[in-house]
Amino acid sequence: MPHSIVTEICEGVADCAQACPVGCIKQSPTTNSKGNIFFWINFEVCIDCGICLQVCPVEGAVLAEERRDLQRSS
């Protein structure tokens, strides 16, 4: 099951995008409600490796489950 980035928690650090071995983490062209650029995971490409969970410094920003209701792409 793919991981999810919680849009409203993401602070746009980008450690996850840089570490992803398959390039499934993309930057949104918009900002979240906090005014931060945020990232999102392409569920179709994610291989469930968990690296994003390990490298993200923002507590609760990455979940080990697919949550379309908490992640948006724009």
Secondary structure as GFF3:
##gff-version 3
##sequence-region A 1 74
A	DSSP	beta_strand	4	5	.	.	.	ID=ss1
A	DSSP	alpha_helix	15	19	.	.	.	ID=ss2
A	DSSP	beta_strand	25	31	.	.	.	ID=ss3
A	DSSP	beta_strand	37	41	.	.	.	ID=ss4
A	DSSP	alpha_helix	51	55	.	.	.	ID=ss5
A	DSSP	beta_strand	62	63	.	.	.	ID=ss6
###
